[in-house]
Amino acid sequence: MVYITRKEIFSSAHKLSRAEWNEEKNAEVFGKCSNPNWHGHNYNLFVTVKGDINPETGFVVNLSEVSSIVKKHVLDKVDHKNLNLDVDFMKGKLCSTEVLATEIWKQIEAPIGTLGCKLHCVKIQETEKNYVEYFGS
């Protein structure tokens, strides 16, 4: 089994808050990430797939095909968008990086499976110090 990763980059705004909480409670729990005027990140997205090496190509998968799937199902929806307001698969969800990683997995797992490999991990680096890895349920 070989693991191979494609890195993509996108920029998005979001806010961490719960509508049923007042501003003070949101600030207490989420800190500056609950800014009522939003905030943004330049995210690094790492999509790792796994499989056997095809003896004809020497590849597990052609990474340009993985990139096309990620672009269609994720990047076109999130890049330079507000995650809370603009992204269909994030509607009604708390826009933490943890939730974002799980929702991205749901968007790309099946399409990547059509390439003859399996999705192994979605990793999102939100800042230089913080990242999330999701390996499926």
NORFEN-V815834 format. One record per residue. N is the residue number from 1. RES is the residue in one small letter. OMEGA is omega as a letter, one per 40 degrees, with the letter a starting at -180 (NA if undefined). Layout:
N|RES|OMEGA, N|RES|OMEGA
This chain:
1|m|i, 2|v|i, 3|y|i, 4|i|a, 5|t|i, 6|r|i, 7|k|i, 8|e|a, 9|i|i, 10|f|i, 11|s|a, 12|s|i, 13|a|i, 14|h|i, 15|k|i, 16|l|i, 17|s|i, 18|r|a, 19|a|a, 20|e|i, 21|w|i, 22|n|a, 23|e|a, 24|e|i, 25|k|i, 26|n|i, 27|a|i, 28|e|a, 29|v|a, 30|f|i, 31|g|a, 32|k|i, 33|c|i, 34|s|i, 35|n|a, 36|p|a, 37|n|i, 38|w|i, 39|h|a, 40|g|i, 41|h|i, 42|n|a, 43|y|i, 44|n|i, 45|l|i, 46|f|i, 47|v|a, 48|t|i, 49|v|a, 50|k|i, 51|g|i, 52|d|i, 53|i|i, 54|n|a, 55|p|i, 56|e|a, 57|t|a, 58|g|a, 59|f|i, 60|v|i, 61|v|i, 62|n|a, 63|l|i, 64|s|i, 65|e|i, 66|v|a, 67|s|i, 68|s|i, 69|i|i, 70|v|i, 71|k|a, 72|k|a, 73|h|a, 74|v|a, 75|l|i, 76|d|a, 77|k|a, 78|v|a, 79|d|a, 80|h|i, 81|k|i, 82|n|a, 83|l|a, 84|n|a, 85|l|a, 86|d|a, 87|v|a, 88|d|a, 89|f|i, 90|m|a, 91|k|i, 92|g|a, 93|k|i, 94|l|a, 95|c|i, 96|s|i, 97|t|i, 98|e|i, 99|v|i, 100|l|i, 101|a|a, 102|t|a, 103|e|i, 104|i|i, 105|w|a, 106|k|a, 107|q|a, 108|i|a, 109|e|a, 110|a|i, 111|p|i, 112|i|i, 113|g|i, 114|t|a, 115|l|i, 116|g|i, 117|c|a, 118|k|i, 119|l|a, 120|h|a, 121|c|i, 122|v|i, 123|k|i, 124|i|i, 125|q|a, 126|e|i, 127|t|i, 128|e|a, 129|k|a, 130|n|i, 131|y|a, 132|v|i, 133|e|i, 134|y|a, 135|f|a, 136|g|a, 137|s|NA
